[in-house]
Amino acid sequence: MADMELVQTVKQGRDAVAKWREDHPGEILDLYQCFMSHVRIPMVDLRGADMRDGDFMGAMMRRANLAGSYLNPAHLYRSDLREADLSKTLLNSANLRGADLRGANLEGADADQAIFSDANLEGANLSGANFSRVNLTGANLTNANLTGANFNGAALKRANLSGAIMDGADLYEAVLNDVPTVGTNFAGCIIGYTVFQNCDMSEAEGLNSVRHDAPSTLGMDTFFRSSGNLPAEFLQGVGSPSAAMDYQASIGSAEGLTSEYYISCTASDISFAEKMRDDLRAHGVRVWVFAENFRGNALVDRRSTSEEEEIERWIRHYDKLIVVCSQPSFENEIVRTDLTQAKDLQTLRDEWLVYLVDPDGSLDQPGSRAARNLKAEHVVFDLQGQSQGSDTYNSEVLRLAEGLKSQQPAKAGIPAFEGWRK
């Protein structure tokens, strides 16, 4: 355990720590298993400190000197480490989920198996760092220096690599899923058994200068989203057949391949939702059912450093959400939460993305205040005739499909699709 007197000294900030170092030359700061959640210690000098198993959740350590320190592991969830010096720091298995590391220096840091999901690493220096097997889901690596960094086996799902420098970066066995690569310079990057899934790489640079140590997997979604702009050298290097290179010339647009639409519903409405899904797909809509019982466990320990955090399954990163407003849905907490969060996201993005469907006339109940409010604030599609395959149902499904494909700012109010109900 850490010396509590020393912990209190550190909590006093930069000057107190500097005085301690003057009085204890050559000694290592022993902060093992310390509790420093939400402390404010900007510019503090913690070089070489032993902070293993420490709790720094939400701590503000902007421009702190943590070079060569021991944080393997440590809990740094949503900590503020902007412009901090983490060079040669040991971060093995540390939890930095949601941490702010903009402009931080992680040169030569060892972060094997650490969690950096949703972390902001914009403009950070990761040159020569070991990020093997790291979870970088949703991380922002815009304009980061990744020269010579090791991402062997790393998970980069929805990570933003736009403008990043990848010279000598090792992506062997890494998985890139829905990763923006606008202006990313892959020249000198090393790949092998790397997975490129659902990525638009049409504006990436240096793909013809990648070092291929083994074949890689290039998903058809990446192939199409890149609109035929992948260099022949890159396709040959990943092991694509010559026919794929010939076919690439015929690809002009990836319209519709980037959208993700989901249907929120109760367990009792799954059959209805699946039939609606199939009918929408027939009109070219990419949509999936997201029923209340199709999810993992939302109760995830935020201290967890597991790469299998079930919260990733509970949450869907959608473009638009269809909510089945049956009678059971009014009493279902999960569906109500989906609707509330979608409305908040709609306001945040200033993009209309919530669409309500009425499968059983529940939104026509004059005595229901909830139904009246929903109809007043949203577009409603009458799909009561699904079981009979009525003309009204078919026309409403077509109208819904066209509405999903359209774009309208949320500030403009309820979209006035032809024949819409209010």
N, C-alpha and C positions, 0 to 999 in steps of 0.2 A: 504493500500500500504506500501511496505517496505521503510524504511528510506534510501534515496539514498546515504547519507554519509556513512551509515553502509554497504550498498552494495559495495561501492567503497573500504571500508576497507577490506571486505572479499575477493574481487578480488585481493588485494595485496598479499594475501596468508597467510601461517601459522603464520609467526612471527607477522604480523599486527593484526591478530585475537587474538593471545596470549596476545599481549599488550592491546587490547581492553578489554579482560577478566580481566586483572589485574586492569584496571582502572574502571571497572564496575562489581565488584563482585556480584554474585547472580542474575544478570540481564539475561533475555532470549534474544537471538539474534532474532530480528524481521525481517525476510526476506520474509514476506508474499507477494506473487505475484511478487517476484523479477525476473529480467531477467538476467540469467547467462549462456546463451547459449555459448558453446565452451570455457568457462573459463578454466584456468589451475590452480587448487588449490590443489595439492597433499598434503596429510598429514595434512590438515587443521582441526581444532577442531571445529566442528559444533554440538556438543552434545546438545540435547534438543532444537535446534533451530526451530522456526516456519517458515517452508518453503512451506507452503501450496500454491497451485496454482503457484508455481515457475516454471520457464522454465530453465532446466539444459540440454537441448539437446546437445549432443556431449561434455559435460563437462568432463574434466580430473580430477577426484577426487580420484586417486589411494591412498589407505591406509588412506583415510580420516576417521575421527571419527564422525559418524552420529548417534551414539547410542542415542536412546530415542527421536529422532527428529520427527518433524511432516511433513510428505510428502504426506498427504492424502487429495487431490491427488497432484501429481506433474508430470511434463513432463521431463522424464529422457531418452528419446529415444537415443539409441546408446551412452550412457554415459559410461565413464571408471571408474568403481567402484571396480577394482581388489584389493583384500585384505582389502577392506573398512569394518569398523565396523558399521553394520546396526542393531545391536541387539536391540530388543524391539522398533524398529522404526515403526511408523504408515505409511503404504504404501497403504492404502485402495484406490482402483480405480486408482492408479498411473500407468503411462505408462512407462514401462522399456523395450519396444520392442528393441531387438538387443543390449541391454546393456551388458557390459563385467563385470561379477561378479565373475570371477575365484578367488577362495580362500577367498571370502567374508564371513563375519560372519552375518548371518541373524537370529541367535538364538532368538526365542521368538518374532520375528517381526510379525506384523499384516498386511497382504497383501490381504485381502479379495477383490475379484473382480479386482485385478490388472492385467496388461498385461505384461507377461514375454515372449511373443512369440519371438523365435530366440535369446533369451538371452543365454549367456554362463555362466552357474553356476557350471562349473567343479570344483570339490573339495570344493564347498561351504558348510557352516554349516547352515542347515535349521532346526536344531533340535528344536522341540517345536513351530515352526512357524505356523501361520495360513495362508494357501494358498488355502482356500476354494474358489471355483468358479473362480479360477485364470486361465487365458489363457496361457498355457505353450507350445503352438504349436511350434514345431521345436526347443525347448530349449535343451541345453546340460546340463544334470545333472549327467554326468559321475563322479563316485567316490564321489558323494555328500553324506553328512550325513543328512538323512531325518528322523532320529529317532524321533518319536512322533509328526511329522509334520501332519497338517490337510489339506488334499487335497479333502475334501468333495465337490463333484460336479465339480472338476477341469477338464479342457480339456488338455489331454496330447497326442496330435496328432503329431506323428513323434518325440516326445521328446526322448532323449537318457538317459536311466536309467542304462546303463552298469556300474557294480561295485558299484552301490548306496546301502547304508544301509537303509533298510525300517523298522527296528524294531519299532513297535508301530505306524507306519505311518497309517493314516486313509484315505483310498481310497473309502469311502462310496459314491456311485453314481458318481464316477469319470469315465471318458472315456479314455481308453488307445487304441490308434489307431496307428498301425505300429511302436510300441515302442521297440527298442532294449533292451534286458534284459540279456545280457551276463554277468554272474557273479553277477547279482543283487540279494541281499539277502532279500527275502520276509518274512523271519521268524519273527513272531510276528506282521505282517502287518494285518490291519483290512480291510475287504472288505464286500460289501453288495450292491446289485443292481449295481455293478460295471460292466463296459463293457470292454471286452478284444477282440478287433477287429484287425485282420490282424497282430497279434503279434507272433513272434517266441520265445516261452518261454522254448525251449528245454534245454538251458544252464542256466536258472534261478535257484537260490538256495533257499531252505527253503520253497518251495511251500506246502510241507506237514505239515508245522507248521503255516499256515495262519489262522487267526481267521475269521470265516464266520458269520457275523451277519444277513445275509439274502441271498437269492439266487442271483446269478450274471449271466451275459450273456457272454457265451464263443462262439465266432463266429466260424463257420466251417473253415474259413481261418486260424484262430489261431490253431484250432484243427489239421489241416493238416500241417501247417508250423512247428508245434512243433514235427512233425515226430513220434508221439506215445510216447513221453517222458514226459507226464504230470502225476504226481503221482496220484494214485487212491484216496488218501485223498483229494486232491485238486478238482478232478472231482466230488466227492461226495459232497464236500462243496459248490460248485457253483450250485449244483442241477442237474447235468447231469444224464440221465437215465443209468441204469446198462448196457443197450445195447451199449451205447457209450463207456463205459469202455472196453467192450469185443471187440468192433470194433477197438479200438485204437491199439491193438496188431497187426493188419493187415496193419497198415500204415507204409510205409517204407521211402518214400521220398516226399518232397513237391516241387519237381522240377517244375518250371514254374509258381508257385503260387505267387511269389514275384514280378514279372515283371509288369511294367505299361508302355504300349506303346500308343501313341496318334497320331491322324491324324489331322494335321493343314490344314485348307482349307477355302475358301471363302464361303459365303452363297449360291452362285450359284452352288457350287460343292458338296453340302451336299448329294444329291442322289447318286452321284458317290462314295463318301467317305463311305457312309453307306453300299453300295453293296460290296466294297472292304473290309470293316470291317468284314462283315459276311463271306466272302470267306476266310479271314485270320483266323478267329475264327475256321473255319472248319479244319484248319491245326494246331490247338492248340495254336494260338497266342492270348494273352490277350491284346486286343486293343479297344480303344474308339475314337469316333469322337470328335474333339475339334475345331469346326467351329468358325468363327469370331463372330457369334451371339449367341454362347452357353455360353457366359461368363458374369460375373457381371460387375461392374463399376470399372475400373482401377484407377480412380481418387479418392483416399482415403486420407483424412486429416491425416497426420502423428501424429497430436496431439490427435487424437481420441483414447479413451480408450474403445470403443465399442467392445464387443465380436463378433459382426457381421460384422467385417471389410470385405468388399467385395473383397479386394485384394486376399484373400484366394481362391476365386472362379476364379479370373482372371488368377492366376498362376497355372500351373500343374507341379508337381514334377514327371517327367517322367524318365524312363530308356532309351527310344529311341523315336525319333520323325520321323514320316512320313509326308512329305510335298507334297501336291498336287500342281504341277506346271502347272496349266492351264493358259491360256492367261489372265484371270482376276486377277490371283494371282500376276502377275508382277506389277500391279498397286495398290495392296492392302497393305496398311501400316502394318496391323496386321500380315498378313502372312509373310511379309518380316521381320518384327521384330522377329517373332517366329524363322525364319531361322537363323537370325543373332545371337540371343541368344543361339540357339542350337549349332551353330558352336563354340561359345565361351565356352560353357559348355563342348563340345567335347574335346577342347584343355585342359581345366582345369582338366577334369577327365582322360585324355589320354585314351579315350575309344570311338571307332567309334559308333556314335548314330544317325546320320542324314541320312535319306534315301529319295530320291526324286522319285516321280512317275509322269509319263507324260500321262495325260488322253486324250490329243487332238493334239499331235504333236507340241506343243509350243516350246519344247526344241530342235526341229529339224530345227528351222528357221535359215538359214545361215546368215541372215542379222541382227540377234538379238545378240548384244554383251552380254547382261545379260544371254541369253540362252547358249551361248558359254562358258561363265565363269562357270556357274553352272555345265555343263556337264564335264568340265575339272577338277572340284574339288570334284565331288560327284559320288556316284553310282546312276545310273538312271534305272528305271524299266519302260518298255514300256507297258502301260495298255490301249492302244487306242482301243483294241477290246472288251471292257467290254460289250457293248450293244449287240454285236453279240455272246458273249460267246465263242470267238475264242480260238483255241488251244494255240495261242501265249499268249493271256491274261491269260489263266489257268496256263501255264507253268511259266509265269512271276510272278504270284501270289505265286506259290509254291516256286520259287526262292527267292522272297521277304520274305516269311515266314521263310525259312531256313536261310536267311541272318540275320533276326531279332533275331533268336535264337543263332547265333554265337557270339563270342567275339573276338575283335581285337583292339589292341592299336591304337590310332589315329596317333601316331608317325610312325607307319608302313606304312602309306599311304592309298590310296583308296583300300578297300577290293576287291580282285580279285575273286568274285563269278563266278562260271561257267556260261558263256554266258552273262557276264555283258557288258553293253553299255558304250561307252566313247564318 
